[in-house]
């Protein structure tokens, strides 16, 4: 796998491979380096893919490696999951034809982004820099719009995969909040109707 840091002159790796770099490289590798792409993707999945009951995604550091608290590139690291590695892992899976892995990732992304009324995604909008306020939402659209790249021996793996518990918890939270707003609105309307004119 490519190193996190490498010398510009000869490409010698100066650090271990990390998820935040691999998610970007293995997304574009089928187009840029078709002879290396399949090998990189298989190694990335073998050493960085992680499935737990509450979530799935890519680790920031390989299996068995000690995780740090993260940095500017990786974002926070939560129980080994790299936030950037997992967030951009959807395009990795889709570009490499692994819809069985991409399905639970896309469900997690949709729950985590908090769609808001009249369009837009709350969390990506909050996390976007104030100068380009829609860069987070554009990133989510990019992730969801990637398709498999053509390549020798590459097969598309269909399937939905198993949804992790975080998706169901997120949907339940949406339901409770939506029900709370509905009850509040109904009480407000009834109070207005009963109030003297």
Beta strands, then each sheet from edge to edge (+ up, - down):
strand 1: 49-52
strand 2: 55-58
strand 3: 70-71
strand 4: 75-78
strand 5: 81-82
sheet 1: 1+ 2-
sheet 2: 3+ 4- 5+
end
